[in-house]
Amino acid sequence: MLRAFVRNMLAIHNHYKSGCAMANRRQTIVINKHFQYQYSILVVALTVLAVNLFVIIKMFYPSEQPLVMGMTSTLGLAAIELMLIAGVWYGSLKASHKIAGPVYVFSREVTRLGRGDLTAHISLRRKDMFQNTAAEMNESFAALRATVMTLKDIAQQLEETQSQGGDTQALLSKLQSELSQLTTEDIEQ
């Protein structure tokens, strides 16, 4: 049983080492400094507050074992608290990374779409937040691609019919029908 476990762990290690699973990994933890640092500071502050509140309560309301703190105890507690702050800071950056990373990908792909690149597609890492939102956005991107492909097809048919001297009225009606499905009013006022 232990051999099977070790074999599986080595297979996973080799898979990651070969780069197969690395294609969709971000190397940088801090993607959106403003959001992630603000989030991390809040989490660290709440942790420090909770630890200090515990110490203060123990000092002012002693139980069977009162909290007596000498210089070494205070320094030890300070060292533990600094390690706790560092751990919580890193942990909160890692946690916020699962939010900031997808937001960055959304922004990048929507920008591509806005520039006319209809191949935009959102791919998130397996443990990232907003998986459902990414799927919905990809469905919307696909629907937009399909609409543009339909419009291109109608335009090509119009061009061919016109070059052959045929009646383009039916195709123009079809084009107008397709275009009427799109909302193009400016929402910024």
PAMARTOR-31392 format. One line per 8 residues: number of its first residue (from 1); their letters; for each residue y, z, x of N, C-alpha, C. Coordinates in steps of 0.05 Angstrom, whole numbers. Layout:
N
NUM	A	Y,Z,X,Y,Z,X,Y,Z,X ~ ...
//
This chain:
189
1	MLRAFVRN	-24,0,17,0,0,0,25,0,17 ~ 25,16,39,47,17,57,51,-10,71 ~ 29,-23,78,31,-49,91,43,-70,72 ~ 36,-69,47,48,-88,28,78,-83,25 ~ 86,-58,25,114,-51,23,129,-61,47 ~ 118,-56,71,131,-65,96,132,-96,97 ~ 111,-109,88,110,-138,88,132,-149,69 ~ 135,-137,46,156,-145,27,183,-141,38
9	MLAIHNHY	188,-118,51,214,-112,63,220,-133,85 ~ 200,-139,101,205,-159,122,211,-187,110 ~ 197,-194,89,202,-219,76,231,-220,65 ~ 240,-199,53,267,-197,43,287,-199,66 ~ 282,-184,87,299,-185,111,301,-213,122 ~ 278,-227,125,278,-254,136,292,-273,117 ~ 290,-269,91,303,-286,72,334,-284,75 ~ 344,-260,78,372,-256,82,381,-266,109
17	KSGCAMAN	365,-261,129,371,-269,156,373,-299,159 ~ 356,-313,144,356,-343,145,380,-355,133 ~ 395,-340,117,419,-350,105,416,-360,77 ~ 391,-361,67,386,-371,40,401,-355,19 ~ 400,-329,22,414,-313,1,443,-307,9 ~ 451,-315,32,478,-309,41,499,-329,31 ~ 491,-351,19,510,-372,11,530,-362,-8 ~ 523,-342,-25,541,-333,-46,550,-304,-41
25	RRQTIVIN	551,-296,-15,559,-269,-9,587,-270,3 ~ 603,-251,-5,630,-248,6,629,-230,30 ~ 643,-237,51,643,-222,76,664,-200,76 ~ 685,-204,60,708,-186,60,706,-168,36 ~ 709,-142,40,708,-123,18,734,-123,3 ~ 756,-124,17,782,-123,4,792,-151,-1 ~ 792,-158,-27,800,-185,-35,828,-185,-48 ~ 833,-165,-64,859,-162,-78,870,-135,-70
33	KHFQYQYS	885,-134,-48,894,-108,-37,908,-91,-57 ~ 926,-102,-72,942,-85,-91,924,-71,-111 ~ 906,-86,-124,888,-74,-143,868,-55,-130 ~ 855,-64,-109,834,-48,-97,845,-22,-84 ~ 867,-24,-71,878,0,-59,888,20,-80 ~ 901,9,-101,910,26,-122,886,41,-136 ~ 865,26,-141,841,37,-153,829,58,-134 ~ 827,52,-108,815,70,-89,831,96,-86
41	ILVVALTV	857,93,-85,874,117,-82,871,135,-107 ~ 869,123,-130,865,139,-154,839,154,-153 ~ 817,141,-146,791,153,-144,791,175,-123 ~ 802,170,-100,803,190,-78,820,214,-87 ~ 843,209,-100,860,231,-109,845,249,-129 ~ 831,236,-148,816,252,-168,794,268,-154 ~ 781,257,-134,760,271,-120,771,295,-105 ~ 793,291,-91,806,313,-76,815,334,-95
49	LAVNLFVI	827,326,-117,836,345,-137,812,362,-148 ~ 790,349,-154,767,363,-164,756,383,-143 ~ 754,375,-118,744,393,-97,763,417,-93 ~ 789,411,-92,808,433,-87,809,451,-112 ~ 807,440,-136,807,456,-160,783,475,-159 ~ 760,466,-151,736,483,-148,741,505,-129 ~ 753,499,-105,758,519,-85,778,540,-96 ~ 799,531,-109,820,549,-119,808,567,-141
57	IKMFYPSE	791,556,-158,779,573,-179,761,594,-167 ~ 745,586,-146,728,605,-133,743,627,-118 ~ 768,620,-109,784,640,-95,797,660,-114 ~ 807,650,-137,821,667,-155,803,681,-175 ~ 780,670,-181,761,682,-200,734,685,-186 ~ 732,704,-168,707,707,-153,684,716,-171 ~ 661,706,-165,637,715,-179,623,736,-163 ~ 596,736,-164,581,755,-148,586,752,-118
65	QPLVMGMT	590,728,-110,596,722,-82,624,711,-79 ~ 643,728,-72,670,718,-70,673,697,-47 ~ 692,680,-51,697,659,-31,717,670,-11 ~ 707,677,12,724,687,34,724,666,55 ~ 748,657,62,750,635,81,766,643,106 ~ 752,642,128,764,647,154,774,620,165 ~ 783,620,190,793,596,202,771,575,205 ~ 747,583,214,725,563,217,716,553,191
73	STLGLAAI	715,569,170,707,560,144,728,540,133 ~ 753,546,137,774,528,128,772,501,142 ~ 768,502,169,766,477,184,741,462,176 ~ 719,476,171,694,463,162,698,449,135 ~ 712,464,117,717,452,90,735,428,93 ~ 755,430,110,773,407,115,758,383,126 ~ 740,388,144,724,366,155,706,353,134 ~ 694,370,118,677,360,96,694,344,76
81	ELMLIAGV	717,354,70,735,341,51,744,314,63 ~ 750,312,89,757,287,101,734,266,100 ~ 710,276,105,687,258,103,683,249,74 ~ 687,267,55,685,261,27,706,240,19 ~ 730,243,29,752,224,23,744,197,35 ~ 734,196,59,727,170,72,704,157,56 ~ 684,173,48,662,162,33,670,151,5 ~ 687,167,-8,696,159,-35,714,134,-32
89	WYGSLKAS	731,133,-11,749,110,-7,732,85,-4 ~ 712,86,14,695,63,19,679,55,-7 ~ 668,75,-20,653,70,-44,670,58,-66 ~ 695,67,-69,712,56,-89,721,27,-82 ~ 724,22,-56,730,-6,-48,707,-24,-55 ~ 682,-15,-49,658,-31,-55,656,-35,-85 ~ 661,-14,-101,659,-17,-130,680,-36,-141 ~ 705,-33,-131,726,-51,-141,722,-80,-132
97	HKIAGPVY	707,-83,-111,701,-110,-100,685,-126,-121 ~ 669,-112,-137,654,-126,-158,671,-134,-182 ~ 696,-125,-182,716,-134,-202,735,-154,-189 ~ 746,-147,-166,766,-165,-153,754,-191,-145 ~ 729,-191,-136,716,-216,-128,714,-236,-151 ~ 703,-228,-174,703,-247,-196,730,-256,-205 ~ 750,-238,-205,777,-246,-213,787,-268,-194 ~ 782,-264,-169,790,-284,-149,776,-311,-155
105	VFSREVTR	750,-311,-160,735,-335,-166,746,-348,-192 ~ 752,-332,-213,763,-343,-237,789,-358,-231 ~ 806,-344,-216,833,-356,-209,829,-382,-194 ~ 812,-382,-174,808,-406,-158,797,-430,-175 ~ 778,-424,-192,766,-446,-208,785,-456,-230 ~ 800,-438,-242,819,-446,-262,842,-463,-249 ~ 849,-455,-225,869,-471,-210,859,-499,-205 ~ 833,-501,-196,821,-527,-192,822,-544,-218
113	LGRGDLTA	815,-531,-240,815,-545,-266,843,-554,-273 ~ 863,-537,-268,890,-544,-274,900,-567,-257 ~ 889,-571,-234,896,-593,-216,881,-619,-223 ~ 864,-617,-243,849,-641,-252,821,-643,-242 ~ 811,-624,-227,784,-624,-217,766,-613,-239 ~ 754,-630,-254,737,-621,-277,709,-613,-268 ~ 704,-613,-242,678,-603,-233,679,-573,-228 ~ 701,-560,-235,704,-531,-232,680,-517,-245
121	HISLRRKD	669,-497,-231,647,-482,-241,648,-454,-229 ~ 644,-434,-245,645,-406,-235,617,-396,-228 ~ 613,-389,-203,588,-377,-194,594,-350,-183 ~ 582,-330,-196,586,-302,-187,560,-292,-174 ~ 563,-271,-159,540,-258,-147,526,-242,-170 ~ 500,-238,-166,484,-226,-187,495,-199,-197 ~ 505,-182,-180,514,-155,-188,544,-154,-194 ~ 558,-177,-194,587,-177,-200,591,-171,-230
129	MFQNTAAE	614,-160,-236,622,-156,-263,630,-183,-276 ~ 633,-183,-302,644,-206,-317,624,-230,-318 ~ 598,-225,-317,579,-247,-318,582,-262,-345 ~ 585,-248,-367,588,-261,-393,613,-278,-394 ~ 635,-267,-383,660,-282,-383,657,-308,-366 ~ 643,-306,-344,639,-330,-327,622,-350,-343 ~ 602,-342,-357,585,-360,-373,602,-374,-394 ~ 619,-358,-408,637,-369,-429,656,-390,-417
137	MNESFAAL	668,-383,-394,686,-401,-381,672,-427,-372 ~ 648,-425,-362,633,-448,-354,626,-466,-378 ~ 620,-453,-401,616,-469,-425,641,-483,-433 ~ 664,-470,-431,689,-483,-438,696,-506,-419 ~ 690,-502,-393,694,-523,-373,677,-547,-380 ~ 652,-542,-388,633,-563,-395,643,-578,-420 ~ 653,-564,-439,663,-576,-464,687,-594,-457 ~ 705,-584,-440,728,-600,-432,719,-625,-417
145	RATVMTLK	699,-622,-399,689,-646,-385,677,-666,-404 ~ 663,-656,-424,651,-674,-444,673,-689,-460 ~ 694,-675,-467,716,-687,-482,730,-709,-465 ~ 734,-702,-440,747,-722,-422,729,-746,-418 ~ 703,-741,-416,684,-764,-413,685,-782,-438 ~ 686,-769,-461,688,-785,-486,713,-801,-487 ~ 736,-789,-479,761,-803,-478,761,-826,-458 ~ 749,-822,-435,746,-843,-415,729,-866,-426
153	DIAQQLEE	707,-859,-440,690,-879,-451,705,-896,-472 ~ 720,-883,-489,735,-898,-510,756,-915,-496 ~ 769,-905,-476,789,-921,-461,777,-946,-449 ~ 753,-942,-437,739,-965,-425,731,-986,-447 ~ 722,-976,-469,715,-994,-491,739,-1009,-501 ~ 762,-995,-503,787,-1007,-512,795,-1030,-492 ~ 793,-1024,-467,801,-1043,-446,783,-1068,-448 ~ 757,-1064,-451,738,-1087,-453,744,-1103,-478
161	TQSQGGDT	748,-1089,-501,753,-1103,-526,779,-1119,-525 ~ 799,-1106,-513,825,-1120,-511,823,-1144,-493 ~ 808,-1142,-471,806,-1165,-452,791,-1188,-465 ~ 773,-1182,-484,758,-1202,-498,772,-1213,-523 ~ 796,-1201,-528,812,-1210,-551,801,-1199,-578 ~ 785,-1178,-577,774,-1167,-601,793,-1148,-615 ~ 784,-1138,-638,800,-1120,-655,797,-1092,-643 ~ 819,-1080,-635,819,-1053,-623,826,-1031,-643
169	QALLSKLQ	831,-1037,-667,840,-1017,-687,820,-995,-691 ~ 794,-1001,-693,773,-981,-697,772,-962,-673 ~ 774,-973,-649,773,-957,-624,799,-940,-622 ~ 822,-951,-630,846,-935,-629,845,-912,-649 ~ 833,-916,-672,829,-894,-691,810,-873,-680 ~ 789,-882,-667,770,-863,-654,784,-847,-633 ~ 801,-860,-617,816,-847,-595,835,-826,-607 ~ 849,-834,-628,868,-816,-641,853,-792,-653
177	SELSQLTT	830,-797,-664,814,-775,-675,806,-755,-653 ~ 797,-765,-631,789,-748,-608,813,-732,-597 ~ 835,-746,-595,859,-733,-584,870,-712,-603 ~ 866,-716,-628,877,-697,-648,862,-670,-646 ~ 838,-670,-633,823,-645,-629,835,-627,-607 ~ 852,-639,-591,864,-624,-569,891,-613,-577 ~ 896,-588,-569,922,-575,-573,938,-578,-548 ~ 962,-589,-550,978,-594,-526,1006,-582,-529
185	EDIEQ	1011,-567,-549,1037,-555,-553,1042,-534,-531 ~ 1066,-534,-521,1073,-515,-500,1076,-487,-512 ~ 1060,-468,-502,1061,-441,-513,1082,-423,-499 ~ 1093,-432,-477,1113,-417,-463,1141,-424,-475 ~ 1155,-403,-483,1181,-408,-495,1203,-393,-480
//
